[in-house]
Amino acid sequence: MEFRFTLRDGGMPAAFQLLHMVLEHSVWLEDAFDRARQLYLSYYRSIPKSLERSTAHKLMLAMLDGDERFVEPTPHSLQNLTLQSVKDAVMNQFVGDNMEVSIVGDFTEDDVESCILDYLGTVRSTRSTKGRYGFNPIRFRPSPCALQIQQVFLKDTDERACAYIAGPAPNRWGFTVEGQDLFGSSNSSFLDGEQSDFEEALETSLGRNDVKNDLQSKLQGHPLFFGITLGLLAEIINSRLFTTVRDSLGLTYDVSFELNLFDRLKLGWYVISVTSTPGKVHKAVDACKNVLRGLHSNKIAERELDRAKRTLLMRHEAETKSNAYWLGLLAHLQATSVPRKDILCIKDLPLLYEAATIEDIYCAYKHLKVDEDSLFSCIGIAGAEAGEEISTSLEEELDTGHEGVVAIGRGLSTMTRPTTWTSS
C-alpha cells in the first residue's frame, strides 16, 4: 500500500490512522465486491479490442505456461471468488511480521515514532497462518514448443502491426529460474558480511585510477552486480535496437528493450516491444533478434558503455528528487526474503555504475537467454485483410475461459506492454 500525504494539518497522523483502520477495522461490502468483479470482467472482455493487449496475451500465456497470476483473471476464476475468500486472502497477509514500513519526506524522528507507536503498535501481531506466504514457483514453459512463435490477427480499418519478443533472465540478485545462484561460493565471504564500503575505498585511495581499479575488483562480489550490469546491458541493447532497426533499416516506428528484474521471485525476463506495419513487422522481429544475439560478433565499444553509464547516472540523479523513487530504493531493506539487500545497495549505486567494465557486461549477457529455444515471440497484425473469422477467434477463445493478458494492477484496460508487477 502506498500513502501520499501532506505534513501540514496533521497529515502524517491521519495517514497512519487510515493505515490502522485498514489493518484492524477494514470494511468489506458485498456490493463493492460485485462492482470490482464486474470491473475486472470488463478488462478481460476488452482484450480482443486491443491489438497490443491481444498480442501480449498470447506471448505471456506461452512464455509463463498459462500462469494465471500474470494475466487478467478469467470469468471462471472471478465467478469462483467469494467476498470471504478474498478478505481472508488479503487480511492474512496484513500482519506485523509480514510488514515493512518505509517513509520518505521532510519530518522529524519524533513525528514518525509517535505515529508508529500510536497506530501500528496497537495492531494485532498474529492472525490465521492458513495460506500465508506460500506460493507455487513461477515456471517458464519448457522449450522447444509450438507456442514460441505466434501471431494474432484483428480486423480493423487501420492497418498496423506490433510484436513482442521475450525470454528468461536472472532476477536482480543473481538467481535464475533453474534455481541457480549465479554468485556461487566464490563471493560468499562478501555476502556473509565481509562487505567493503565503496565510499571508504574512494576516500582512502590515492588517485582516480587506484579508485577505479579497486572498485572494479570488488564489483563482481557486490549483491547488486547483476542489477547494475543488466541495467547497463539493457541501455546498450536499447540504443542498438533504435539505431539499427529503426534508423538504419527503417523497419519500425518504435522499438524498446525492457528488463523485469524481481526482488523476491527467483527469475526475471526481458521484453522487446516493436511497433511497425504489417508489411515490415516480420523483418523487424528478425532484425531485433539479430541485434539481441549480435553482441558477440559486434562487440560492445567503450563509448557505448560510457553513454549507458551517463544515461543511468543522470536518471538516478534526477529521480533522487522524487519521494516515490526513494521508496523504491528502500523497499525490502528489512525483508528476510531479500537477504542480499542492505543499505550499501543504495549508498554504492553511483559508484557501482562507474566501476562496471565491458567484461562485467558480458558476464551478465551470458545469463540472458537469447537462443532460439528460449525466445518467445508474438506478432499482432490489424487490418481489413485480417479476416473476420480469424479476428473473432480470440474472442471465442476468451469466452471459453482461457486466461487473459498480463495484469498491472488497476486500470488494466490501458495496458499495452507485457511487463508485470513488482514483487513487494
Helices and strands as residue ranges (DSSP letters): G 8-10, H 11-24, H 30-45, G 47-49, H 51-63, G 68-70, H 75-80, H 83-91, G 96-98, H 109-115, I 116-120, E 149-155, E 160-169, G 185-187, H 188-191, H 198-204, H 208-219, H 225-241, I 242-248, E 254-261, E 268-276, H 281-293, H 302-319, H 323-330, H 344-347, H 349-355, H 358-365, E 376-383, G 384-386, H 388-391, H 393-399, G 412-414
